[in-house]
Amino acid sequence: MKQDFLDISLDIKTTFAESIKEFFSECKLEGSNQYHCSNCKKHTDAVKHTTLEKAPTNLIINLKKYDQFGAKVSSNMTKYDSEFNLYEYVNSPKKSAMKNGLVYELYAVINHEGKYSN
């Protein structure tokens, strides 16, 4: 499935590079986590991964501070890269023309402090 995007939500790892690498890594869907095919209506083993065909001019990175159940995760990221390149995650016939166009520079960091209230 192809989707346009402007942002990526990353799980927090020790470094930003580790978080990006995990986002684009393959995930095996097997056992109780099998893929359900909507055509044949059956569960089957599969491999899920994300690649880029094109990238946005500006990219927003969200570091997930909470897990899927709302519990705060450990935020021990110790290194933020001021520049990173998404070239290795591109899967496109136009990849060679993109090499210099997939470098992103860190522009701003927003760190929310406070409590959530209803």
C-alpha positions in Angstrom: 0.0 0.0 0.0 1.4 3.4 -0.9 0.8 6.5 1.3 2.1 10.0 1.2 3.4 11.2 4.6 4.7 14.3 6.4 5.5 12.8 9.7 7.0 9.6 11.3 6.2 8.4 14.8 9.2 6.6 16.3 9.7 4.5 19.4 12.3 6.0 21.6 15.7 4.1 21.6 19.1 5.2 22.9 19.9 7.1 19.7 17.9 8.8 17.0 19.6 6.6 14.4 18.4 3.4 16.3 14.9 4.8 16.3 14.9 5.4 12.6 16.5 2.0 11.8 13.8 0.2 13.9 11.0 2.1 12.1 12.2 0.9 8.7 13.1 -2.6 9.8 11.2 -5.7 8.8 8.6 -7.2 11.1 7.6 -10.8 10.8 3.9 -11.4 11.1 3.5 -15.0 12.3 1.8 -17.2 14.9 -0.9 -15.2 16.7 0.2 -12.1 14.8 -0.4 -13.4 11.3 -1.5 -11.2 8.5 -5.2 -11.5 7.5 -5.7 -11.4 3.8 -8.9 -9.6 2.8 -9.0 -11.4 -0.5 -8.8 -15.1 0.6 -10.1 -14.4 4.1 -7.2 -16.4 5.7 -4.4 -15.7 8.1 -0.9 -16.3 6.7 2.7 -15.6 7.7 4.1 -12.4 6.2 6.8 -9.8 6.4 5.9 -6.1 6.9 8.3 -3.3 6.2 8.3 0.4 5.3 10.3 1.8 2.4 10.2 5.2 0.8 9.4 5.9 -2.8 9.6 9.7 -2.3 10.1 11.8 0.7 8.5 15.1 1.8 10.4 18.4 1.7 9.8 18.9 5.4 9.6 15.9 7.8 8.1 15.9 11.3 9.5 13.3 13.7 7.3 12.4 16.7 9.1 10.5 19.5 6.5 8.3 21.2 6.4 9.1 24.9 3.6 6.7 25.6 2.9 3.1 24.7 -0.3 1.8 23.1 -1.9 1.5 26.6 -1.1 5.1 27.7 1.8 4.3 30.0 4.8 6.6 29.8 7.9 4.9 28.2 11.4 5.4 29.3 12.8 8.4 27.4 16.5 7.7 27.6 17.5 8.9 24.1 20.9 10.3 24.7 21.8 11.5 21.1 19.9 13.6 18.7 21.4 13.8 15.2 21.4 17.3 13.8 21.3 15.8 10.3 20.2 12.5 8.9 19.8 10.9 5.5 16.9 8.6 4.6 18.5 7.4 1.4 19.1 3.8 2.5 15.4 3.4 3.1 14.4 4.3 -0.5 13.0 1.7 -2.8 12.4 3.5 -6.1 13.7 3.4 -9.6 14.6 7.1 -9.1 16.8 6.4 -6.1 20.1 7.5 -7.6 18.7 10.9 -8.4 17.6 11.3 -4.7 20.9 10.8 -2.9 21.4 14.4 -2.0 17.7 15.2 -1.6 17.0 13.0 1.4 19.2 14.7 3.9 17.2 16.4 6.7 18.5 18.9 9.2 17.1 19.2 12.7 15.2 22.5 12.8 13.5 22.5 16.2 12.8 20.4 19.2 9.6 20.6 21.3 9.6 19.0 24.7 6.2 18.9 26.3 6.2 19.1 30.1 3.2 18.8 32.3 0.4 16.4 33.0 -2.6 15.3 31.0 -5.9 16.1 32.4 -9.5 15.6 31.3 
